[in-house]
Amino acid sequence: MPNLSPVHRLLIRADAGPKMGTGHVMRCLALGQAWQKMGGQVTIITNTLPARLAMRIHTEGFELRMLPDCGPEEEMQIFNDHITRQNPDWVVLDGYRFDDCYQESICLNGSRLLVVDDFGHGNHAGADAIFNQNAYADTGDYTLRKKSQDIIAGLEFVLIREEFELDHGPPANHRKIAMGNAKRILVTIGGADPHNTTLDVIRVLDQCAEAGTSVDVIVGHCNPHFESLKTAAKQSKFSIRFHSNVDRMASMFQRTDLAITAAGSTCYELCHAGVPMIAIPIVNNQIEVANCLVRRGAAETVEQSDLRNGEAQNVISRIIRNPKCRESLSLAARKLVDGQGAARLARRLCSHLYRFRKAEKQDVAMLMDWHNDSEIRATRFGATAVQSKQLQDWLLEQLSGEQHVNWIIENTTGRPIGQILLESTDSNRTVIGINLVPSMRGKGIGTSLIEAACRLATRLLGNTEFVAYIKPIDFASQTAFRKAGFKTAATTTINGQVALEFSFCPTGQSTTEVVTNHHMKAS
């Protein structure tokens, strides 16, 4: 992960409550964890939040600021005061009430704005980036947006909290699927469950699950129906255990044979854990999530209304009794979400803190110093220092050549911190290399910059295969390129030295970066 230095700030605005549930805040926790892991600071601003969730935010080491119960104009003034005082690098809005009017009222003062968009709830004209993690999301959905906006969409960016990595069990193809009937069933209908869908599910299970079945029911922070659920549990023919304030959800997933869940962000957590699931859309924006998961073989679905008219019983009963079906669901689900989405999004936001510009003749002296730096020479396949005139001529030839692209990387103050080198070959391949100044090495920003360079180069060069040649002893570079999606392709020799060849073929790239004659924003 990149290590942001100096400390960079992420300011998140999200709420949780009985009507909206807790999903907005919980997924922002994942982004905050990834940002904090990079060395950044995180502040969450909210005006409604269950006490237990507030405690969780403090435990994560985030700063929590509560907005007073006031009118919209006063709330916006207070929010803008927070932005002015903290001067964050990014402001994140996650919530459906943060519409265009709300966004236009924000005084960013140089900060960047990321809007989380699940179903197109606004035009987001003032946003620097738009983020949609859903199964149905695609960068093509936003083709009419401003060209300068970075569109970040799709399952590769699903925000999964650290707990699911720490507790993650064996890969899906080794996940133990219960033979015979599913004996351990998990019911989780979100943090609020306004329609008491949990009660409907319990009643259906009473009709189709066998005696001896154990049912774990997660009652969210904002669920107002706990008393009716306890009454149903007393009348049920099987054991029902209620869980609230669950801190280790991933461990519970690993003990589950089948999950019955709302078709919200929990579905993606279940996918990552490889849990067979039945997804129930309880609000309109969950319908397409459920449909996409069904099309990809990762879930079955039932309608909320069918829980009460008896139609859902056949579906639930069939899956409870069919281990092959559950195994198929598990394998398909695990392939969709790898758990690295929060890190990818954090790196993507990090890349906006730097920009690429074309190297020019006045940069030659600086490039010569970098080229002959002892640490950089140690990673090159021509390890000896090069005489000034020879090096100067070579660099000037590179700057004017059509096959070479030489970008200077600058931070937000305009200070050069390194370079990206690209060399096109005749076989539709582009060799990529990166050098960073001594003060920026070992901070982990390389992956973010490599990813940004590949996005920019794809726009400029079209579809191409990126190739990197790295010495076997250069573990830092190997790690950076692997995190950027590069895979070890072959072992070869360069100038008589062993080289590991890494390759990467971008797919579905976002091409929204700003490119001018001189500067290119690393978005």
N, C-alpha and C positions, 0 to 999 in steps of 0.2 A: 504494500500500500504506500502511496505517496506520504511523505512526512512534510506537512506544510510548515514552512519556515520563512518569515516570521509567522506567529500564530494567526490563523485566519478564522473568521467567525461565521457561523451559520445561524440564522435567526428563523425559527419555524413558527408559523401561526396555524394552530389547529385546535379543535375542540372535541370533547366527548360528552355524551349525555344520553338520557333514556330514549330520545327520539332518533338521534343520529348514530348511536352506538359508539364503539371505541376504535373502530378500524383506522380512522384517519390518524389518530395519535399513535397507535401501535405500529403502523408501518413507518411513521416518521421517526419512531424510536430506532428502527433499523438503520435509516439513513444517518441519524445522529451518532449511532455507534460507529458506523464506518468513518464518518467525518472525524470523530474524536480519536479513533484508532490511528488516523493520519497525523494526529497532533493538533487538530483544530479544536475550537471551543464551540459549544452548542447552547443556545438559549431557546426554550419553548415558551411561547406566549399564548395564553388561553383565557377564555372568560367563563368556561364551564368544564369541570373535570372532577371525576370521582376521587375521593381522598386517597384510596388505595393506589390509583394510577399516578396521582401526584407523588406519592411516596416512591413509586417505581422510578419516576423521572429523577428524583433526587438521588436515588441509589445508583443510577447510571452515571452520576456526576455532571448532569446537565443543570444549567441554571433554569429555574422556573419562575415566570412572571405571570401573575393573575391580573387580568383586567377587571375593573370594577363593573358592577351592574349599572349600566348607564345607557344613554341613547347612542345611536350609531355615529353621530358627529363627534361626540366626546370620546367614544371608543377609538375612532380613527385618529383623533388628535393625540391621544395617549400612545397609540401604536406607533405613530410617526415620531413621537418623542423618543421612544425606545430605539428606533432605527437611527435617529440622529445621534444619540449618545453612543450607541455601540458601533456604528459605522460597519455593519457586517459586509462580508464579501458577497453573500447570497441571502436573500429573503425568500422563504418557501411558504407558499399558501396551499394548504390541503383542506378543502372543505367546499361544499357546493354553494354556500352562501357568499363565497368570495368571488362574486361575479365581476363583470367588466367595470361596473360603477365602483365597486370596492377597490379593484386594482388601480383604477385611475386616480383614486384618492390617496394612494401611497406616495410619499415623498422619499424616493429611493436615495437621493443625495449621492449618487455614484455607485450604490449597491446594485447588484443584479437580482432579477426577479425570476424565480422558478414557480410555475403554476402546475399543480397536480390536477390532471384532467382525466376523469374516468369515462365521461360520455358526452363531451362537447358542451359543457355548461356555460361557455362564453367564448368570445372571440380572442381574448387574451392579447389584445393589440400591444399592450405595454410590456409583455413578458419577454425576457431574454431567452427563456427556455420553457418548453412545454413537456410534461412528463406523463406518460400513460403506460402503466405496467401490465395492462390486462391482456388476456389470451387473444382477444380479438383486435388488439391495437396494432397499428402499422404506421410507419412514417408517411405512407401515402395518404393516410386519412387527413393529413394536415397540409396538403399541397397548396392550398389557397392562403396559407398564412404568410407572414412577412418572411422574405428571403433571409433576413438576418437572424431569425429565431432558430435555436437548436431544438430539433424535435427528437425526443428520447422516448422510444416506444418499444413495447414487446416484452415477452417473457424473460429475455436475458437480463432484464433490469428489475425483475420482481424483488421487492424489498423483504428479505428474510432476516429476522433478528438473530443475533449471535448465539442465543440459546439452542437454536436448531442445528448449528454447526457443532457446538460443544457436545450436544447429546445425540448427534446423528449416529444412527446404527449402521449396519452393513448396507452395501449397495442394494438397490431394488431387486436385482436379479438373484440376490441371496436372501432377500427378506423372507422370513418364515411365514407362509400362508397356512392358516389353520385348516387342517383336513376336516371334512364333514362340515357341519354347521359352524357359522361364526358364533363364538361363545362370548367374546368381549366386544361390546358395541359402545361407541362413543357418540354422544349427541351434543352438538355445539352449534347454537343458532345465533351467535353474535353476542356483543356486549349488552344489547338492549332487549331484543326480541319483543317489540311492541305488540305483536298480535298473539303472543303466547304460543307460538308454533311449537315450542318444546313440549308443551302439554299434548298437543295433537300427535306428535311423534311418539311419545310415551304410550298413548292410547292405541296407536297402530301396532307398536311393538308387542303390546299385550295380546293382540290378536294373532300375530304371526311368529313370534319368537318362542322357542321351546323353554320349558322350565329348566333352570340351571344356568340360563343366560345371565351374564353380568352386564349391567348398563351403567356407564359413567356419564353423568350429565354435567356439563360446564354451565354454570349460571354466571353470566357476565356481571361486571361492575354495576351496570345500569338496569338490570332486569327487575321489573316491579312485580313479578308474578310468583315469587318464591313460595308463598304460602300454598297456592293452588298446586304447585309442583310437589310439595311435600305431602299433601293430601293424596295425590295420585300415586305417589311412591308407596304409601302405606297400603293402598288397595291393589297394587300390582302383584303379579304372580312370580316375579323375579326380583333379584336384588338390584336396587338402584342406589347409586352413591352420587351425591352432589359435590361439586368442586367449585369453589370460587377463589378469586385471587390466586390463580394458578401461575406460579413462577417458572415451572419447568414443563411447559406444554409439550415439548418435544419428547420427553420421557414418557408422557402419557400416550402420545401417538405411537411410540414403539410397542406399547402393550395392547394396541387396538387391532382387532380383526376387521372391523368395518366402522366407518364414520358416517354419520348422517349430519349434514352441515348446511348452514346457509351458504348460498353461492357467492360469498364475498371473498375477502383476502385470505381467510382461513383456508380456502380451497388450495391456494398456492403453497401454503405451509404443509398441508397434507400431501400435495404432489411431491414436494421436496423429500418428505419422509416416506413416500411410497405407500401411503395408506389407501386401501380401496375405499371409495366414497360414493355416497348418494347426495347430490347437491340439490338444494331446494331454493329457488329464487324467492326471496321474501320482499324485495323491492324491485322496481322496474329495471334499474341499471344492473341487476344481477342476472337477468334473463340471458343476455348474450354471453356472459361468463359461463353459465351452466351449459349453454348450447355448444360453445367452443370446446369445452372439456369433453362433452359427449362425442363430438365429431372426431376428437383426437384419441378417443378410446380411454380417457383418463377418469371418467366418471359416468354414473347413471344419474338420471334426474327424475323428480316427480314434482308436480305442481302443488303449490301450497293448498289450493282448494281441494285437491284430490285426497289430502290427508283426512278430510272430514266426510267425504262421500264414499270412501271405501276403495277407490281406484288405486291408491298408493300401496295398499296392502299386498297386491300381487307382485309388484316390482320389488318391494323390500323383502318379501318372503323368498322370492327367487334368488336374490343375491345372497341372502343369509345362508341358503342351502347349496350354493354353487361355488366351491373353492376354485375351480378353473376360471370362472368369471372374475372372482376377486383377484386372482393372480394376474390375469390379463390387465385389469384396471391398475394394479400396483405397478406393473412394469411400464405401462404407457405413461402413468402419472410421473414417475421418477425421472423420465427422460425430458420432461418439460421444464423443470426448475432445478438449477444446479446450486442454488444458494449463494451465488456470487453477485447477485444483482445490486445489492447495496454498495458493495465495493466498486462495481462498475460505474454506478451513478455518481458516487463520491469522486471517483477519478475524472469522470466527464465534467463535473462542476469544477474540479481542480484545474482542468485544462484551460478553462476560461481565464484563469489567473495569469496566463502566459500568452504570448502571441508570436507568430512566425513572420519574419520578413526575409525577403531575398537578400542574400549576401551581395555586397557591392565592393568595388575596388578599394574604398577606404577601410574595409574590414580586413584587408589582407594581412596587415601587421598583427592584428589580434588573432587571426586564424593561424598564422605562423607560430605564435606563442603557444596556442592550444595544441597544434599539431606536434610540437616538440616537447610538450609536457611529459615528464617521465612516466606518470601513471597512465596517460593515454597511450604512450608508446608501448607500454607493457601489454595492452589489449589489442594492438594492431599486429598485422602480419608482416609489417616491415618495421621492425622494432628499433632500428638505428635512427639517430637524429639526422635530419636532412639539412644540407647547407642552404643558407638564406636565399641565394639567387635561384638555385634549382627549385626550392620549395615555392618561391614567389612565382616563378614561371608556371609551375604546375597548378597552383591555385588560380592564377589568372586564366589559364586554359579551362579549368573547371567552371569558372564563373561565366565564361562565354560559350561553353559547349552546350549543345542541345540535349545530350544524353545525361547530363548531370544537373541536379537541383541541389542547391546549397542554401539551407535556411538558417538564419540566426534566430535563436530563441531568446525572447526578452520577457522580463517580468512586467508587472503593471506600472512600474516607474520608468520603464524603458531601458533598464540595465541588461546587457547581454549576459546570459547564463549558460549558453551552450549552442550547439548546432545539430541539425539533422541533415544527413547527406543521403541523397537518392541517386541511383544510377540505373537507367533503363537499359535492358539488353534486347537482343533481337528476338527472344523467345517469349515475349509478353511477360517478362519477369522484371521486377524492380528490386535492386539490392538496396537495403536500408541500413544506416548506421547512425549512432547517436554519440555525441561527446558532451560532457557537462564540465563546467569550471570546477576547480577543487572545492570551493565552498558549498557547492550544491550536490556533491557526490555523497552517496551513502544515506540520502534522505528519502529515497524511494520514489522520486517524482518521475523517474524514467518511464515507467509503464504508462502513466497518464500522457506523457509527451509522445511516446511511440504510437499510442492509440489515436491521438489527435493528428499526428503526421500521416498515418495511414488513411484517415478519413479525408484529409485535405488532398493527399496525392491521388486518391481514387476519383475525386472530383476533377482534378486537373488532367490525369492521365487516362481515365476510364478504368474499366475492369482490368486488374493486373494482379499477379501473384507476387507478394512481397517475400523477399528472401533476406535473411541475416546470417552472416558468417561470424562465429564466435569461438574464441579459444576455449578448450576444455577446462582451463583453470579459471576462466572468467565467470565465476558463479553468479555474481551480481547481475551481469548482463543476461545470462541465461534465465534467471528468475524474472527479470523485467520483461523480457520478450515472451516468456511463457504466460505470464499474467495478462499480456496483451493479446493472447490468443494464438501465438505462434507454436507450432509443433516441430519436434525434432524430425527432420526428413532424411538426413544422410550424414555420413562422415566423408570428408574430402581433404585435400591438401591445398594450401595457398602459400606460395613462396617457400615451398618445402616444409611447411608447418601444418600440423593436424588442425582441421577446422570442423566444427559442428555446424551443419546447415540447418537453419530453422526456416519454416515457411508458413505463410498465412494467406488465405484467400478470403477477402471480405465478401460478405453476403448481406443484402438488405441494408447497405450503408445509408446513413442520413447524410444528405448533401446540402446542408443548410448553412455551412460556414461562410463567413464573409471573406471574399478574396478581392484585393485591390492590386494595383500595379506594384505597390510597395509593401503593404502590410497584409498579413493573413491572420485572422483570428483563430486561435486553436480551440475550436468549439467541439 
